[in-house]
């Protein structure tokens, strides 16, 4: 594995999950792979789970880790070509990236959608610059359009908790006060469409996702119908993808909040969310605090998904 940006990079998904579960049994079995190797983690945006879990995963594999917060203590970086750099940005990313590559064996990048240009975001401009110019293997720690480490952890969690061979998994939009990227729902759809699950997406009209990720999955605009008989409920907000409303909030309809009444329509479903979560916007207190909430085990599996990806990258250095 040279890069990790989507589900296809894992190859056979069933084998990838099995490998992840084996790693979880003995997290230090492959510590020799990372000896004298350095993982550089570059953050253009805030992080809690991604930073901690990926750093822990690298350390489990014997790697040195360097964390660079671009917004704290680094030069302000320009990302666009052809710009006259007479403003507050001191260094261009196209010089900074190969310099970073000099100090690392593997580079992780976290760079959210900016919502200034749909083309800039959906071409994954920043992530692809690292892939092109760093000279080192690059993995996504959440990019403008995808969060494959999160989605892999989600799938591992579903595999651990499923009670039927082919569970019904529902991705539901929920309200939020801020405009959020489509990265998490995109990647969740990307993975669920490749997994052996009955996958349904439910959201208000106008919140349709990019067909590249949806790929013909069932869309249900009635949230209660979607919840009926579900085994897993995955709640997440996202802003509009379709033009001319890209990156905008079209609704804050609290009737879409996941509550106990809706969860009662499911087949005693587990509740999932990538965190951080806005309580009583996305989900009510009683649901996220219930025995059916698996948001903490789901977060814990971020270490395992990251370690599986890093192991595969190290094996190919």
N, C-alpha and C positions, 0 to 999 in steps of 0.2 A: 504494500500500500504506500503510495507516494503522497496522495492528498486524501482528505476526508471532508467532503462537503455535502454528501447526500447518501441515501440508502443504497444506491448502486455500488458505492465504493466498498461496501462490506461483502459483496459477492453473495453467496448463498446465505440467506438471512437466518434460516434455521440453524445452520452451522455456527453462525456468528453468536447467536443467543446461547447455544450450548457452550461455546468457548467462554463467553462472559460468565456463565454460571459456574464453570470449572474454576475460573480465575477468582471468583467470589469465595470459593472454598479455601483457597490458599493464595492470598494476595502477594506473597513474597516469593513465589516459586520461580519467577522470571527476573529476579533482581539483577542477575548478571547481565541482562540485555542492555541496561542503561548505565552500566559502570563507565565513568569518565565521559558521559554524554550529557548535553545540556538542553533543557527544554526552555525556550523563551516564550512567555505568555504576554501578548501585547493587547492591552485593553484601551479601546477608544470610548468605552461605555462602562457604566457601573456593573458590579458583579458581587455576588455573595457565594451561591452554590457553585457556579462555574469556576470561580477562582480557587476556592478551597478544594473542591473535588478534583480538579485537574492537577493542581499542585500535589495533592496527596497521591493521586494515581501515578504521577511521574516519580515521586519519591519511593513509592512501592516498587517501582521498576529500577531503582538504584540511580535515577537521574539527578543531576543538579538542576535547580530551577531558578530562573530569573523572571521576575514580574515587572513589566513596564506599564505604568499608567500614563498614557500619552497626555492626559490633562493635568497631571500632577508632577511637576519637576522635569518634564521633557520640553523641548522646543515645540512651539505650535507648528503643526504640519499642514502644508498645502497638499491637496489631493488632485486638483484639476491640472491638466496640461494647458499650456498656452497662456497661463495667468501671469500678469505683471505683478511680481511679488513686492509691492510697495505698501502692503498693509501690515497686520499684526502677526502674520505667519512667517516664521524665520527660515524654515527648512522645508524642502519638498520631499514628499513621501518616496519619490523615485531615487533620491540619494539615501534617505534614511533606511529604506528596506534592505538594500545590499549591505549596508553597514551592519544592520541587525543580524543579517545572515552570517557575517564574519564571526559572531560571538555565540552561535547556537548550532545545534545539530537538527533540531525540530522546532518549528514555530507554530504556536497557536494564536489565532487572531479573533478578536471580538469587536465587531463594528456594525452597529445597528443601522437600519434604514434612516435616512435623514429627512425624507418626505419633501425634499426640495425638487427632486427630479425622479419620476418613476423609472425612467431609463437608467439613470445613474444607479439607483437602488437595485433594480432587477437585472442589471448586467453584473451585479456584485463587483463593482469597480475596485473597491479597496481590497477585498479578499483576493481577487484575481491579480492585482498588482503584486501582492506578496507571493502568490504562486509563480508569477512570471519572473520576478526580479530578485527574489531572495536567494535562489540557488539551493534551497533546503526544502524538505518535506513540510507541508503546511496543512494544518487541520483547523476547521471552523469551531470557534467557541461561541458562536451565534453570529450570523452575518445578517445582511439586510433582508434576505428572503428566506432563510432557513436556520434551524437550530438542531443539527443532526445528533449532537451528543445528548440533548434532552430527549429527543424522540427515541433514540436507542435505549436510553434508561427507561423510558415509558414502556417500551415493548418488553424489556427484561422484567419489569414489574408485573405487567399483565401475564406473562408466562408463569411467574411465580404464584400469582393469586387466582388464576382462572380455575373455574370449577367444571367447565365443559370444554370439549375439544375445540369447538369453534364458537367462542363467546361473541355476544353482541356488544360492540364498542361504539359509543356515541360521543362525538365531539360537538359540544354545544357552545355557541356564542353566549356571552353574558356581558352586562353593562359595566362600564368603567368611565371615570371622569376624564381620562386623558386619551389621546389618540395613540394607540399602540401598533407596532409593526405586525405583519402577518407571518413572521418567521416561525413561531412556535406552531400555530395551526397548520402552516404549510408543511413543515417537517412531520408533524404527527400524521397528517393525511398521507404524506409520502411513504411513511413506514407502514401504516395500517393497510394501505392498498397492496403492499407486498406481503403482508402477514396473512395467516389463515384465520381471519376474523370476519364477522358480519359487521361491516363498517357503515355508519350513518353520520352525516353532518347535518346539524340543525342550526339555523340562524335566521334573523329577519331578512326580508327581501332587501337587496342592495348591498349585502355583505358577502356576496359570492367571491370565492377565492380563485386564484389562477388555476385554470384547467390543467396546467402542467402538473400540479400537485393533486388536484381533485381526481382526475383521470376516471371520470364516470362513476364515482362513488355516489351512493344514494343521498339525495338532498331532501330534507323534510323541513318545511317552513313552520310546521306546527310542533313546537317543542314537546308538548305532552305526548303527542303521537310518537315522536322519536324516542322518548324515554320508555315507552311501554316494553316491558320484557328485557330491558338492557341489563348487561352484566357489569359494565364499566361505564361511568359517566366522566368524561374529561371536559372540564369547563375552562374556557379561555376567552378573553376579549381580543378583538382585532379591529382595526380601522378599515375603512372601505378600500378595496383594491381596484374596482372598476373606475375608469374615467367617466366623467370629469371630477369624481369625488375622491380620487386617490389620497389616502392618508387622512381623510376627514372622519369625524364622528357624525354618523347619521342618526343615532338613537342612543338614549340612556335609559331605555325602557326597563324599569325595575321588575316588570312582570317576567323578565327572562332570568332573574336571579335564581340560582339553584337552591331550593328549599326542601324541607322534609316532605311537604305535600307532593312535590314532583318526584322526589326519590322513592316515595311509596308506590309510584307507578311502575318502577323497575322490578327486576327479579333480585331484590336485595342487593342492588349494585354497589360496587366500590366507587368511591369518589376520588378523582384524581385532579391535580392541578400542578403546574410547573413551579409555582411560587416565584416571587412574592405574590400574595393574594390580597385583594381588597375585600375584607370581610363585610358582609351584608350589602355588597354590590355584586360581586361575583357569586358568593356563596354565603349562606347564613351560618351563624355560629354553631347552631345545633348540628348541621350537616358536617362541617369540617372538623368538629370535635367528636363526632360519632365513631363507633367502632368500625364503621365501613369506610372511614376516611383513611386512605393510604398515602397521603401526601408526604409523610416523613420517610417511610420506606422507599418511596419513589425518588425523593431527593437523595437518599443514601446511595441509590443505584447510579447516581451521576458519577461517583467514583469508579464504579465498575465499567460503565460504558466508556469513560475516558481511558481507563487502563487497558481495555481491550483494543481500542484504537491505537494507543501509543505502543502497545506490544507489537501490533502488526506493522506499524511504521518502523520500529526499531529492528524488527526481523528482516527488513528490506533495506537497511542502510548499507 
